[in-house]
Amino acid sequence: MAAPSEDLALALELADVADAITLERFRAADLAVETKPDLTPVSEADTAVERTLRERLAAVRLGDAIVGEEFGSSSEAPGGRRWIVDPIDGTKNYVRGIPVWATLLALQEHDRVMLGVVSAPALGRRWWAARGAGAFASDGLSREPRPLRVSAVRALEDAQLCVSGFDGWDDTPSGLDRLLTLARRCWRTRGFGDFWIYMLVAEGVAEIGCEPAVSLWDLAAPQVIVEEAGGRFTDLGGVRTVDGGDALATNGLLHEEALALVGR
């Protein structure tokens, strides 16, 4: 079994591979886009990234399972290890030429996510973390990785709330009303969307991020990054999981108060 540092190094290498593929096709006039059965778009870049990362992982981590957004799950691994891949989180942005999208990679051992990488090359940003080793980011402002730490804001009235939008909130009883109640209590609300809302919490520039309809591959990498930055990450029922179908990430200090307002 590889050492944790070796797994993280591999994840960062895979992110480099993904970035090369996604950037080459970003804003390409001939980008091929199809509609999946759930009516969400998938581009040729989505499938190319996931296929390439699966091939690489199969070659260097033969005993590990893989689950990805586009090609589903491989067989279970005897050691309980599986890689979780979202080739492009924010495909709707990607196909419209909006630079807010990222490749998400995570390694899960049994029920615990051990490391995560979020790479947003069109923004020039990358975030990563491993259990017990802290969370870090790099960007165009500095070539040196910088440690991440959530904010120390203790009052909702001073907090910034990030959401992806209103989609999904009105699919549950009083969902949109609960979101608006939380938003009205907070100092400021912005719809940065997708992976970025969680990275802003991890960076300490926002205090709360929540989404009503997300999948395992959307949340695995962000969870470990937020937690290693000192934050808290649960579903809207307050359970610490990446497989609950929704999510609430906070600086930890505001989690219970936010959960009481927006939780299910």
PyMOL commands that set and color helices and strands:
alter all, ss='L'
color gray80, all
select helices_A, chain A and resi 4-25+44-60+91-96+121-123+156-158+169-171+175-185+194-203+216-228+255-262
alter helices_A, ss='H'
color red, helices_A
select strands_A, chain A and resi 33-35+41-43+65-68+72-73+81-89+102-109+112-120+125-130+134-139+142-147+160-163+188-190+208-211+232-234+247-250
alter strands_A, ss='S'
color yellow, strands_A
deselect
rebuild
show_as cartoon
